[in-house]
Amino acid sequence: MSGTGREAIYVLHRSSLSIPWRNCSSAQHFLPVVCYWTLNMTQSFINISVNWYRIMDSKHMDLFLIPTVLLTSVTMLVNPVLSICILCFPSLRQETRYLLLSNTLFADMLFLTINLAMVSCNSVGLHMSPSLCEFMMLSMVMTYSCSVITVTLMVVDTYVAVRWPLRYKEILPPSRAKKIIMSIWVMAAMCPVSLLVMFKVGMGRNQQSCPLCLMLIALHSLEEKLKIGVPLYFIIAISLCTALIVYCYIHLYIITKTSGIWRSRYSRARMTLLAHTLLLMMYFVPALVFAVELVLLKRENDDDVVGVLIDLVNMCILMLLPRCCTPYLYILRYREIYETVQQVLWKKRHQNQRSAEEWT
């Protein structure tokens, strides 16, 4: 970063320490204590943001942009093709599990796009407007929540299919699956909307652009003022999803243990269960890491290099790994998806060859 850029950051840091009070004095509908609370929250957000950007700049942590671009690119090569195959072929579109999978892929693509934009802006120190920063942060929360809820319901869908095979089509028809997907997005949007209301109340009119746009810093500033246990909510949500998944897997094993599919050490059922378990863990671990980050951020430390490093590893690697593995796992493990993708790619290749022959 150039010297002029650093000076601009330092000027912003010094100016944030003396936020004007005229907005509070002229406000007729806010008590002075509320104004003091909003000013302190804004100051805390800017101070931490400037401090973290100094650490990232001095330690050359902008190199984390490289794995972010690589993992995002690898995922984006396959996700659109797989989503189109599911939505365009009736044989896949009529299956509830594949509709849930397409919803996961769509939420993952939105998450990856927003995450890449946020990491890129943070790496170069681009000052986003407060409204744009809020939109990106809350969109990330919504898409991440949607992915976690959907992969949890995919396990429930498998349990229903094995537990009631004759009534499965009646219990979860495609029409009901579409309603469930709409409900998932509504549920995933509830948390960002509530956070947006708290941000507006907490920040008030004193919002300023910052060199870093991070959900972690915003939630930390919010938690300091509202005195709410934000990490506890993440832990409870992940624990509920994990408990539901464990319950379904235990009952699936009890139901199918007499069928003989578990006898071989390397049976297809064992390998599928192991792959899905690892994938689910990779989806849930970043949320637990995020909760730990919030706890660590409470410590007063002006040179919190460890906290910055953990956050970058979580944003640039851990959150992207499950989204990178999901499409390849389902292409390799599900014969219907593999054959459909192969058919689409072969048809496109055949058309390209025919076009080349006609051109020559």
C-alpha positions in Angstrom: 0.0 0.0 0.0 1.3 3.5 -0.8 2.3 6.1 1.8 -0.6 8.3 0.8 -3.0 5.4 1.4 -1.6 4.8 4.9 -1.9 8.5 5.7 -5.5 8.5 4.6 -6.2 5.5 6.9 -4.5 7.2 9.8 -6.4 10.5 9.2 -9.7 8.5 9.3 -8.6 6.9 12.5 -7.8 10.2 14.2 -11.0 11.8 12.9 -13.1 8.9 14.2 -11.9 9.6 17.7 -13.7 13.0 17.8 -17.1 12.4 16.1 -19.2 15.5 16.3 -22.1 15.8 18.7 -24.2 18.2 16.8 -26.4 15.4 15.4 -27.2 14.4 18.9 -27.9 17.9 20.1 -30.2 18.7 17.2 -32.1 15.4 17.5 -35.4 15.8 19.2 -36.4 12.2 19.3 -33.3 10.6 20.9 -32.1 10.9 24.5 -28.5 11.9 25.1 -27.6 8.5 26.4 -28.8 6.9 23.2 -26.7 9.3 21.2 -23.7 8.5 23.3 -24.3 4.8 22.8 -24.5 5.1 19.0 -21.4 7.3 18.8 -19.4 4.9 20.9 -20.5 2.0 18.8 -19.5 3.8 15.6 -16.1 4.7 17.1 -15.5 1.1 18.2 -16.3 -0.2 14.7 -14.0 2.3 13.0 -11.1 1.9 15.5 -11.0 -1.9 15.2 -11.4 -1.7 11.4 -8.4 0.7 11.1 -6.3 -1.4 13.5 -7.0 -4.7 11.6 -6.2 -3.1 8.3 -2.8 -1.9 9.6 -2.1 -5.5 10.7 -3.1 -6.9 7.3 -1.0 -4.3 5.5 2.1 -4.8 7.7 2.0 -8.6 7.6 1.1 -8.9 3.8 -2.0 -10.8 4.6 -3.6 -9.6 1.3 -2.0 -12.8 -0.1 -5.0 -14.7 1.2 -6.8 -13.3 -1.8 -5.0 -16.0 -3.9 -6.6 -19.1 -2.3 -10.0 -17.2 -2.3 -9.8 -16.7 -6.1 -8.6 -20.2 -6.7 -11.3 -22.0 -4.6 -14.0 -19.7 -6.0 -12.9 -20.3 -9.6 -12.8 -24.1 -9.1 -16.3 -24.1 -7.6 -17.8 -21.7 -10.2 -16.6 -24.0 -13.0 -18.9 -26.8 -11.9 -21.8 -25.2 -9.9 -23.6 -23.5 -12.8 -23.4 -26.6 -15.0 -24.7 -28.9 -12.2 -27.5 -26.4 -11.3 -28.6 -26.2 -15.0 -28.6 -30.0 -15.3 -30.9 -30.3 -12.2 -33.3 -27.6 -13.3 -33.5 -28.5 -17.0 -33.8 -32.2 -16.9 -37.2 -33.4 -15.6 -35.8 -36.7 -14.3 -33.7 -34.7 -11.8 -36.1 -31.8 -11.3 -38.8 -34.2 -10.0 -36.5 -35.4 -7.2 -36.8 -33.6 -3.9 -33.1 -34.3 -2.9 -31.9 -32.8 -6.2 -34.1 -29.7 -5.7 -32.5 -29.2 -2.3 -29.1 -29.7 -3.8 -29.7 -27.1 -6.5 -30.8 -24.7 -3.7 -27.5 -25.4 -1.9 -25.5 -24.8 -5.1 -27.4 -21.5 -5.8 -26.8 -20.2 -2.2 -23.2 -21.2 -2.4 -22.7 -19.3 -5.7 -24.2 -16.2 -4.2 -22.0 -16.6 -1.0 -18.8 -17.1 -3.1 -19.5 -14.1 -5.2 -20.1 -11.8 -2.3 -17.2 -13.2 -0.3 -14.8 -12.7 -3.2 -15.9 -9.1 -3.6 -15.6 -8.4 0.1 -12.1 -10.1 0.4 -10.9 -8.2 -2.6 -12.1 -4.8 -1.3 -10.6 -5.5 2.1 -7.3 -6.6 0.6 -6.8 -3.3 -1.3 -8.3 -1.1 1.5 -11.2 0.1 -0.7 -13.6 2.2 1.4 -17.1 0.9 0.7 -20.2 3.0 1.6 -21.9 2.0 4.8 -25.0 0.9 2.9 -23.0 -1.4 0.5 -21.0 -2.8 3.4 -24.2 -3.6 5.3 -25.7 -5.2 2.2 -22.7 -7.4 1.6 -22.4 -8.5 5.2 -26.1 -9.4 5.6 -26.2 -11.1 2.3 -23.3 -13.3 3.4 -25.1 -14.2 6.6 -28.3 -15.1 4.7 -26.6 -17.2 2.0 -24.5 -19.0 4.6 -27.5 -19.7 6.8 -29.5 -20.9 3.7 -26.7 -23.4 2.8 -26.5 -24.8 6.4 -30.3 -25.2 6.7 -30.5 -26.8 3.3 -27.7 -29.4 3.9 -29.4 -30.2 7.2 -32.7 -30.8 5.4 -31.0 -33.0 2.8 -30.1 -35.4 5.6 -33.7 -35.3 6.8 -34.9 -36.0 3.3 -32.7 -39.1 3.1 -34.0 -40.2 6.5 -37.6 -39.9 5.3 -36.9 -41.7 2.0 -35.4 -44.7 3.9 -37.8 -44.7 6.8 -41.0 -44.4 4.7 -40.0 -45.5 1.2 -43.6 -46.2 0.0 -45.0 -42.9 1.3 -41.9 -40.8 0.4 -43.5 -39.3 -2.8 -46.6 -38.5 -0.8 -44.7 -36.9 2.1 -42.2 -34.9 0.1 -43.5 -34.3 -3.5 -41.6 -31.7 -5.7 -44.4 -29.2 -5.1 -43.9 -29.4 -1.3 -40.1 -29.3 -1.8 -40.4 -25.9 -3.6 -42.4 -24.5 -0.7 -39.8 -25.8 1.7 -37.1 -24.1 -0.3 -39.0 -20.8 -0.1 -39.4 -21.3 3.6 -35.7 -21.9 4.0 -34.9 -18.5 2.4 -37.4 -16.8 4.6 -35.8 -18.4 7.7 -32.4 -17.5 6.5 -33.4 -13.9 5.9 -34.8 -13.4 9.5 -31.4 -13.2 11.1 -29.9 -10.6 8.7 -33.1 -8.5 8.9 -32.9 -8.4 12.7 -29.2 -7.6 12.5 -29.9 -4.8 10.0 -32.4 -3.2 12.5 -29.9 -3.4 15.3 -27.2 -1.9 13.1 -29.4 1.0 12.1 -30.3 1.6 15.8 -26.7 1.2 17.0 -24.9 3.2 14.3 -27.5 5.9 13.9 -26.6 8.8 11.6 -22.9 8.6 12.3 -21.9 5.9 9.8 -18.6 6.3 8.1 -16.8 4.3 5.5 -14.1 2.0 6.8 -11.0 0.3 5.3 -12.4 -3.1 6.3 -15.9 -4.5 5.9 -16.2 -7.5 8.2 -19.2 -9.0 9.8 -17.0 -10.1 12.8 -16.1 -6.5 13.7 -19.7 -5.2 13.2 -21.1 -8.0 15.5 -18.4 -7.3 18.1 -19.3 -3.6 18.2 -22.9 -4.5 18.4 -22.3 -7.1 21.2 -20.3 -4.6 23.2 -23.2 -2.1 23.3 -26.2 -4.5 23.5 -24.5 -6.8 26.0 -25.9 -9.9 24.2 -24.2 -13.2 23.8 -23.8 -13.3 20.0 -21.5 -16.4 20.0 -24.1 -18.3 22.0 -26.6 -17.9 19.2 -24.2 -19.4 16.7 -23.3 -22.3 18.9 -27.0 -23.0 19.7 -28.0 -22.9 16.0 -25.1 -25.2 14.9 -25.8 -27.6 17.9 -29.5 -27.9 16.9 -28.6 -28.7 13.3 -25.9 -31.2 14.4 -28.3 -32.9 16.8 -30.9 -33.3 14.1 -28.3 -34.8 11.7 -26.9 -37.2 14.3 -30.5 -38.3 15.2 -31.2 -39.0 11.5 -28.0 -40.9 10.9 -28.4 -43.1 14.0 -31.9 -44.1 13.0 -30.7 -44.7 9.4 -28.1 -47.1 10.7 -30.6 -48.9 12.9 -33.1 -49.2 10.1 -30.5 -50.5 7.5 -28.1 -52.5 9.6 -30.0 -55.8 8.9 -29.8 -55.2 5.1 -26.1 -56.1 4.9 -24.9 -52.8 3.4 -22.6 -52.1 6.3 -20.8 -55.4 6.4 -18.0 -54.5 4.0 -15.5 -52.0 5.4 -15.4 -50.1 2.1 -19.0 -50.5 1.1 -20.7 -47.7 -0.9 -22.9 -46.9 2.1 -19.9 -46.5 4.4 -18.1 -44.3 1.9 -21.1 -42.2 1.2 -21.8 -41.7 4.9 -18.1 -40.8 5.6 -18.1 -38.3 2.6 -21.3 -36.6 3.7 -20.2 -36.5 7.4 -16.9 -34.7 6.4 -18.8 -32.3 4.1 -21.3 -31.4 6.9 -18.5 -30.9 9.3 -16.8 -28.5 6.8 -20.1 -26.5 6.5 -20.5 -26.2 10.3 -17.0 -25.7 11.5 -16.6 -22.1 10.1 -19.6 -21.0 12.2 -18.0 -22.4 15.3 -14.7 -20.7 14.4 -16.6 -17.5 13.9 -18.1 -17.8 17.4 -14.6 -18.4 18.8 -13.4 -15.3 17.0 -16.0 -13.1 18.6 -14.9 -14.4 22.0 -11.2 -13.7 21.2 -12.0 -10.2 19.9 -13.3 -9.2 23.4 -9.7 -9.2 24.7 -8.1 -5.7 24.6 -5.2 -6.1 22.3 -3.9 -3.5 20.0 -1.8 -5.9 18.0 -4.2 -8.8 17.6 -2.4 -10.6 14.8 -3.8 -14.0 15.7 -7.3 -12.7 15.5 -6.8 -11.3 12.1 -5.1 -14.5 10.9 -7.9 -16.7 12.2 -10.5 -14.5 10.5 -8.7 -14.5 7.1 -8.2 -18.3 7.3 -11.9 -18.8 8.1 -13.1 -16.4 5.3 -10.6 -17.3 2.6 -10.3 -21.1 3.1 -12.5 -22.8 5.7 -15.8 -21.3 4.4 -14.9 -22.1 0.8 -13.7 -25.7 1.1 -17.2 -27.3 1.6 -18.6 -25.2 -1.3 -15.7 -26.3 -3.5 -16.1 -30.0 -2.6 -20.0 -30.2 -2.8 -20.5 -30.3 -6.6 -17.6 -32.8 -7.2 -18.9 -35.1 -4.4 -22.4 -35.3 -5.8 -21.2 -35.7 -9.4 -19.0 -38.7 -8.3 -21.4 -40.3 -5.8 -24.7 -40.0 -7.7 -25.0 -41.9 -10.9 -28.0 -39.9 -12.2 -26.2 -36.6 -11.8 -23.0 -38.0 -13.3 -24.7 -39.4 -16.4 -26.7 -36.2 -16.9 -23.6 -34.0 -16.7 -21.7 -36.3 -19.0 -24.6 -36.2 -21.5 -24.7 -32.4 -21.4 -20.9 -32.1 -21.9 -20.8 -34.8 -24.6 -23.6 -33.1 -26.5 -21.9 -29.8 -26.3 -18.6 -31.3 -27.4 -20.3 -33.1 -30.3 -22.0 -29.8 -31.4 -18.6 -28.0 -31.3 -17.0 -30.8 -33.4 -19.9 -30.6 -36.0 -19.6 -26.8 -36.1 -15.9 -27.1 -36.8 -16.4 -29.7 -39.5 -19.0 -27.5 -41.2 -16.7 -24.5 -41.0 -13.8 -26.4 -42.6 
